[in-house]
């Protein structure tokens, strides 16, 4: 393949991943790389590249790099919650501005103490540095897979996808989630994270649906950046006019 990377023209073997291409072109960039963009499309660093074109490596300074890290953090959270609450039903867990969230259907409401437990479990998952592996399933098999896993919300999401949609999953150890990605290569890169709050959220934003439990969190590439962000949030709370008024 002919790949243009950081202004350099490279000829590389077809099927190499962005990580492998970086090995020969810019090894130092591997340390901060979070995702890649191939011909304008964001992909995981472990996605095989099968076409000529322009390849860009995304780090935390790029919005799509931040999203990949925070989306991966939401999967780590979901895996941690299932470790503590095996009967939890998973809804959705996207990256958002300054963080991420995941919605759960659980028998007992979450508490601040549970957040501390979940954070400890997330730390264990991060330390294990588990590879995140993508795979696809045909529609009928994907639905059956989620039914067997006891995840009705995932079944509903698949059933609502267009007939020609590619249905992909990401697996990390004993945890698998329906997801289009992209994600980080391993859980080990989610080093700086914090679960910040709990809220109620209707499934799919409709009050006609069940109220779910939402856990919010944030994640950064560097702990110092995260600590500075959290400090700014706390300072803003102190200056809130509603609190000052009281």
C-alpha positions in Angstrom: 0.0 0.0 0.0 1.0 3.6 -0.4 0.4 5.5 2.8 1.0 9.2 3.5 1.8 9.7 7.2 2.9 13.0 8.7 3.9 14.3 5.2 6.0 11.2 4.4 5.2 8.8 1.6 5.4 5.2 2.8 5.1 1.9 1.0 3.9 -0.7 3.5 2.5 -4.2 3.4 -1.3 -4.4 3.1 -3.1 -5.4 6.3 -0.7 -3.7 8.7 -2.3 -1.9 11.6 -1.6 1.8 12.3 0.5 0.6 15.3 2.6 -1.6 13.1 3.0 1.2 10.6 4.2 3.5 13.4 6.8 1.0 14.5 8.8 1.7 11.4 7.8 5.3 10.7 7.7 7.0 14.1 8.2 4.7 17.1 8.0 7.6 19.6 4.4 8.4 18.5 3.3 5.0 19.8 3.6 6.2 23.3 0.9 8.9 23.0 -1.2 7.4 20.1 -4.8 6.7 21.0 -6.5 6.2 17.6 -6.0 6.9 13.9 -7.7 8.5 11.0 -7.6 6.8 7.6 -8.8 8.9 4.7 -10.9 11.0 7.1 -12.4 7.9 8.9 -11.5 7.3 12.6 -10.3 3.8 13.3 -8.7 1.9 16.1 -4.9 1.6 16.2 -5.4 -2.2 15.8 -7.6 -2.0 12.7 -5.9 -3.6 9.6 -5.3 -1.0 6.9 -6.3 -2.4 3.5 -6.3 0.7 1.3 -4.0 3.4 0.0 -4.4 6.9 1.5 -3.6 9.4 4.2 -3.1 8.1 7.7 -3.1 10.5 10.7 -2.3 9.4 14.3 -4.6 10.9 17.0 -3.4 11.7 20.5 -5.2 13.3 23.4 -4.9 16.8 21.8 -7.3 15.7 19.1 -11.0 15.5 19.8 -11.3 12.0 18.2 -8.4 10.8 20.3 -10.0 12.0 23.5 -13.3 10.3 22.4 -11.5 7.0 21.9 -9.9 7.1 25.3 -13.1 8.1 27.1 -15.3 5.6 25.2 -12.8 2.9 26.2 -13.1 4.2 29.8 -16.9 3.6 29.6 -16.3 0.0 28.6 -14.0 -0.4 31.5 -16.7 1.0 33.8 -19.3 -1.4 32.4 -17.0 -4.4 32.9 -16.3 -3.2 36.5 -20.1 -2.8 37.2 -20.8 -6.3 36.0 -18.1 -7.6 38.3 -19.9 -6.1 41.2 -23.5 -6.4 39.9 -23.5 -9.5 37.6 -27.3 -9.1 37.0 -26.9 -5.5 35.6 -28.4 -4.9 32.2 -26.3 -2.7 30.0 -27.8 0.2 27.9 -25.4 2.7 26.3 -22.1 4.2 27.2 -20.8 7.0 25.0 -18.0 9.5 25.2 -19.3 13.0 25.8 -17.7 16.5 26.3 -15.2 16.2 29.1 -16.0 12.6 29.9 -18.3 9.7 29.5 -21.3 7.9 31.0 -22.9 4.5 31.0 -26.5 3.7 31.6 -27.5 0.5 33.6 -30.7 -1.2 34.6 -30.0 -2.5 38.1 -32.2 -3.8 41.0 -30.5 -1.6 43.6 -29.8 2.1 42.9 -26.1 3.0 42.9 -24.6 4.9 45.8 -21.5 7.1 46.3 -19.9 4.1 48.1 -20.6 1.9 45.1 -18.8 4.4 42.9 -15.7 3.9 45.0 -16.0 0.2 44.6 -16.4 0.5 40.9 -13.4 2.8 40.6 -11.3 0.2 42.4 -12.5 -2.5 40.1 -11.7 -0.3 37.1 -8.2 0.2 38.4 -7.7 -3.6 38.5 -9.0 -3.9 34.9 -6.7 -1.1 33.7 -3.7 -2.8 35.5 -4.4 -6.1 33.7 -3.8 -4.2 30.4 -6.4 -6.4 28.6 -6.4 -6.3 24.7 -9.6 -4.9 23.2 -10.5 -7.2 20.3 -13.1 -6.2 17.6 -15.3 -8.8 15.9 -18.4 -8.8 13.7 -21.5 -11.0 13.7 -24.4 -11.4 11.3 -27.6 -9.8 12.5 -29.4 -13.0 13.7 -26.2 -14.2 15.5 -25.7 -10.8 17.1 -29.2 -10.8 18.5 -28.9 -14.4 19.8 -25.5 -13.5 21.3 -27.0 -10.6 23.3 -30.1 -12.7 24.3 -27.8 -15.4 25.8 -25.9 -12.7 27.6 -29.1 -11.5 29.2 -28.8 -8.0 27.6 -32.2 -7.0 26.3 -31.3 -3.3 25.6 -28.5 -4.5 23.3 -31.0 -6.7 21.5 -33.3 -3.7 20.9 -30.4 -1.6 19.6 -29.5 -4.3 17.1 -33.1 -4.7 15.9 -33.3 -1.0 15.2 -30.2 -0.9 13.1 -30.6 -0.8 9.3 -30.6 -4.2 7.5 -27.3 -3.6 5.9 -25.5 -2.3 9.1 -22.2 -3.8 10.1 -22.8 -5.2 13.6 -19.6 -5.2 15.6 -18.6 -6.0 19.2 -15.5 -5.2 21.3 -14.2 -7.9 23.7 -11.9 -7.3 26.6 -11.2 -10.5 28.7 -14.5 -11.9 29.9 -16.5 -8.7 28.9 -18.0 -8.1 25.5 -20.1 -5.1 24.4 -22.0 -4.2 21.3 -20.0 -1.2 19.8 -19.0 0.5 16.6 -15.7 1.7 18.2 -13.1 2.9 17.8 -11.3 2.0 21.0 -7.8 2.0 22.5 -5.7 -1.2 21.8 -5.8 -2.2 25.5 -7.5 -1.2 28.8 -4.0 -0.3 30.1 -4.0 3.2 28.4 -7.0 4.3 30.6 -4.7 5.4 33.4 -6.4 8.7 34.6 -10.1 8.4 35.3 -12.6 9.5 37.9 -16.3 8.6 38.4 -18.0 11.8 39.2 -21.8 11.4 39.7 -24.9 9.3 39.5 -28.2 10.3 37.8 -31.4 8.9 36.6 -32.0 8.6 32.8 -34.9 7.3 30.9 -34.0 4.6 28.3 -33.6 6.4 25.0 -34.6 9.7 26.6 -38.3 8.9 26.7 -40.3 9.1 29.9 -42.5 6.3 28.6 -39.5 4.0 29.0 -37.8 2.6 32.2 -35.7 4.9 34.4 -32.1 3.7 34.3 -29.1 4.5 36.5 -26.4 6.6 34.8 -22.9 6.8 36.1 -20.9 9.8 34.8 -17.1 9.9 34.7 -14.1 11.6 33.1 -10.8 10.3 31.8 -7.6 12.0 30.7 -4.3 10.8 29.2 -2.3 12.4 32.0 -3.3 12.4 35.7 -2.1 16.0 36.1 -4.5 17.2 33.5 -7.4 15.3 35.1 -6.6 16.7 38.6 -6.5 20.3 37.2 -9.8 19.7 35.4 -11.5 18.4 38.6 -10.0 21.3 40.6 -11.6 23.8 38.2 -15.0 22.0 38.5 -14.8 22.2 42.3 -13.9 25.9 42.2 -16.8 26.6 39.8 -19.2 24.9 42.3 -18.0 27.2 45.1 -18.8 30.2 42.9 -22.3 28.9 41.9 -24.7 31.8 42.5 -27.3 29.4 44.0 -24.8 28.4 46.7 -23.6 31.9 47.2 -27.2 33.1 47.5 -27.9 30.8 50.4 
